[in-house]
């Protein structure tokens, strides 16, 4: 049987992979005929919130943060698997579950599939870790 440490690391790999793929797709993602028009519209829509920003800048910023957040959560799990206890796992499970719920509505199957795999591995680790 795999120890909880192995399951925590497996969850970390899944979430790190998702974050890395998200960042790669952000810069090298598929292009279609509609993309230039959508980008033009997003650049034209300005939001005045402590300075003027475009919808495109918000989108890019949140997209980068999402990728970096997933990488950070994954790396934390990989680097500290032996120190992660039930209380930390509860927090990781909560945020991974919330990420899954959001991704089911907004994202594609690869994204929510990797989050689901990470969540399942976290749940298995939770069952195996000593209280």
C-alpha positions as CSV (number, residue, x, y, z in Angstrom):
1,X,0.0,0.0,0.0
2,X,1.2,3.5,-0.8
3,X,1.8,5.8,2.2
4,X,-0.1,9.1,2.5
5,X,3.2,10.8,1.5
6,X,3.1,9.2,-1.9
7,X,-0.6,10.2,-2.4
8,X,0.1,13.7,-1.4
9,X,3.0,13.9,-3.9
10,X,0.8,12.4,-6.6
11,X,-1.8,15.1,-6.0
12,X,1.0,17.7,-6.1
13,X,2.2,16.4,-9.5
14,X,-1.3,16.6,-10.9
15,X,-1.9,20.2,-9.7
16,X,1.6,21.3,-10.8
17,X,1.1,19.8,-14.2
18,X,-2.2,21.7,-14.5
19,X,-0.6,25.0,-13.5
20,X,2.3,24.5,-16.0
21,X,-0.1,23.5,-18.8
22,X,-2.3,26.5,-18.0
23,X,0.7,28.9,-18.2
24,X,1.9,27.3,-21.5
25,X,-1.6,27.6,-23.0
26,X,-1.8,31.2,-21.8
27,X,1.2,32.1,-24.0
28,X,1.0,29.5,-26.8
29,X,-2.7,28.6,-26.8
30,X,-4.8,27.9,-29.8
31,X,-5.6,30.7,-32.1
32,X,-8.8,31.0,-34.0
33,X,-10.3,33.6,-36.4
34,X,-12.4,35.0,-33.5
35,X,-9.5,35.7,-31.2
36,X,-8.4,39.0,-32.6
37,X,-11.9,40.4,-32.4
38,X,-12.4,39.2,-28.8
39,X,-9.0,40.7,-27.8
40,X,-9.9,44.0,-29.4
41,X,-13.2,44.1,-27.5
42,X,-11.5,43.2,-24.2
43,X,-8.9,45.9,-24.7
44,X,-11.6,48.4,-25.5
45,X,-13.6,47.6,-22.3
46,X,-12.1,49.7,-19.5
47,X,-12.7,49.3,-15.8
48,X,-12.0,52.2,-13.5
49,X,-10.9,50.7,-10.2
50,X,-8.1,52.6,-8.5
51,X,-6.8,53.4,-11.9
52,X,-8.0,52.4,-15.3
53,X,-7.5,48.8,-16.4
54,X,-8.8,46.9,-19.4
55,X,-10.8,43.7,-19.2
56,X,-8.0,42.0,-21.1
57,X,-5.4,43.0,-18.4
58,X,-7.7,41.6,-15.7
59,X,-8.2,38.4,-17.7
60,X,-4.4,38.0,-18.3
61,X,-3.6,38.8,-14.7
62,X,-6.1,36.3,-13.2
63,X,-5.1,33.7,-15.7
64,X,-1.4,34.0,-14.8
65,X,-2.4,33.9,-11.1
66,X,-4.4,30.8,-11.6
67,X,-1.5,28.9,-13.2
68,X,0.9,30.1,-10.6
69,X,-1.5,29.2,-7.8
70,X,-1.9,25.7,-9.0
71,X,1.9,25.3,-9.4
72,X,2.4,26.7,-5.9
73,X,-0.2,24.3,-4.3
74,X,1.4,21.4,-6.2
75,X,4.9,22.3,-5.2
76,X,4.0,22.8,-1.6
77,X,2.5,19.3,-1.6
78,X,5.6,17.8,-3.3
79,X,8.1,19.6,-1.1
80,X,6.4,19.1,2.2
81,X,4.5,15.8,1.8
82,X,6.1,14.2,4.9
83,X,5.0,17.2,7.0
84,X,1.4,17.5,5.8
85,X,-1.0,16.4,8.5
86,X,-4.8,16.0,8.5
87,X,-5.4,19.6,9.3
88,X,-3.4,20.8,6.3
89,X,-5.0,18.2,4.1
90,X,-8.4,19.4,5.1
91,X,-7.5,22.9,3.9
92,X,-5.9,21.6,0.7
93,X,-9.0,19.4,0.0
94,X,-11.3,22.4,0.6
95,X,-9.5,24.6,-1.9
96,X,-9.0,21.8,-4.4
97,X,-12.7,21.0,-4.2
98,X,-13.6,24.7,-4.7
99,X,-11.2,24.8,-7.7
100,X,-13.0,21.7,-9.1
101,X,-16.4,23.3,-8.6
102,X,-15.4,26.4,-10.5
103,X,-13.6,24.5,-13.2
104,X,-16.6,22.2,-13.9
105,X,-18.5,25.3,-14.9
106,X,-15.8,27.4,-16.7
107,X,-13.1,25.0,-17.9
108,X,-12.5,22.1,-20.2
109,X,-12.2,18.4,-19.3
110,X,-8.4,18.4,-19.1
111,X,-8.4,21.1,-16.5
112,X,-11.1,19.7,-14.2
113,X,-9.8,16.2,-14.8
114,X,-6.4,17.1,-13.4
115,X,-8.0,18.9,-10.5
116,X,-10.3,15.9,-9.8
117,X,-7.3,13.6,-9.8
118,X,-5.5,15.9,-7.4
119,X,-8.6,15.9,-5.2
120,X,-9.0,12.1,-5.2
121,X,-5.3,11.7,-4.3
122,X,-5.7,14.2,-1.5
123,X,-8.7,12.3,-0.2
124,X,-6.9,9.0,-0.3
125,X,-4.0,10.6,1.6
126,X,-6.4,12.0,4.2
127,X,-7.8,8.5,4.8
128,X,-4.2,7.1,5.2
129,X,-2.6,9.9,7.2
130,X,-2.4,9.4,11.0
131,X,-4.5,11.7,13.0
